Amino acid sequence: MDRFRRLGVFLDESPADAEALAFTGRFAALADSESVLCIHVRDRRGEASGPDPEVSAFEARVLAQLPEAVAKRTKVEVHSGSGIAEILRSARDLELDLIIVGRRLPAEQMGVGSTFTRLARKAPCSVLIVPNHVRTHLSRLLVPVDFSEHSHLAAETALAIARSSGAAHPQVIVQTIYSIGYGFKKTAVSLTEAVARRESVAHQKIAEFVAKLDTSGVEFESICTCSERTADAVHELAAVLKMDAIVVGSRGLSTPAVVLLGATAEKILLSSPLPVLVVKRKGETTHLLDALLERI
């Protein structure tokens, strides 16, 4: 857990601030983080949200919600900037390893999910999105994988978090989702045969993927799912198995204008009722972020 030394939680008086702080305290304890910054910014969508809070009162309120050991290494700040730009600027300037923000449940906040995908795309570090009403547990983690380098990093991170959770039976599940498509009709095989072939390939790939991981100290399982709706398949499995959070890798594809997450990661972020940790290599989008912030 050495990669999460500096945490930053961004608060804006939204209903999920309490959950964001709870997960900050939990994550800081698990990672033994050296510093935690609790920062008040104006509404994440960049809209006016009233005056900034009085610093001493805000600091007292925030520190009271953190475990004592974490509060001792926590600094509280009030920034007058607003929106995603202020969060990104702060994360860059403060050299954060993890950004934590709260959000309403997707059903309560339709049309705003894109705010969080933009944050995850452009952030110079990993991002944890925490919906309100969720439990502060991090011992049962689901990792959707596509066998990429970023998926491997996400799986390693999930395993480290689960091991550190202190739970009697920490659990990590990696899930790969495959689909058949209509092309099988041109191969003179039945749908059943096509599914069996794709499933066999998926099992082989996930076995090779898992062989590169250290799964000691956790209850580990790999699952192959046949579905045309990737994000739905992830959320359904997480619900059935009562997982605590979803850990997904980012995919930094640089173009002149934008850095994209993988399509699967974006869809999961948009609709997840569980916390989602988007694991990024620190600094992988820094150059683009610098260019974007210079325009603001």
Buried (B, 14 or more C-beta within 10 A) or exposed (E): BEBBBBBBBBBBEBBBBBBBBBBBBBBBBBBEBEBBBBBBBBBBEBEEBEEEBEEEEBBEBBBEBBBEEBBEBBEBBBBEBBBBBBBBBBBBEBEBBBBBBBBBBBEEBEEBBEBBBBBBBBBBBBBBBBBBEBEBBBBBBBBBBBBBEBBBBBBBBBBBBBBBBEBEEBBBBBBBBBEBEEEBEEEEEEEEEBBEBBBEEBBEBBEEBBEEBEBEEBBBEBBBBBBEEBBBBBBEBBEEBEBBBBBBBBBBEEEEEEBBBBEBBBBBBBBBBBBBBBBBBBEBBEEBBEEBBEEE
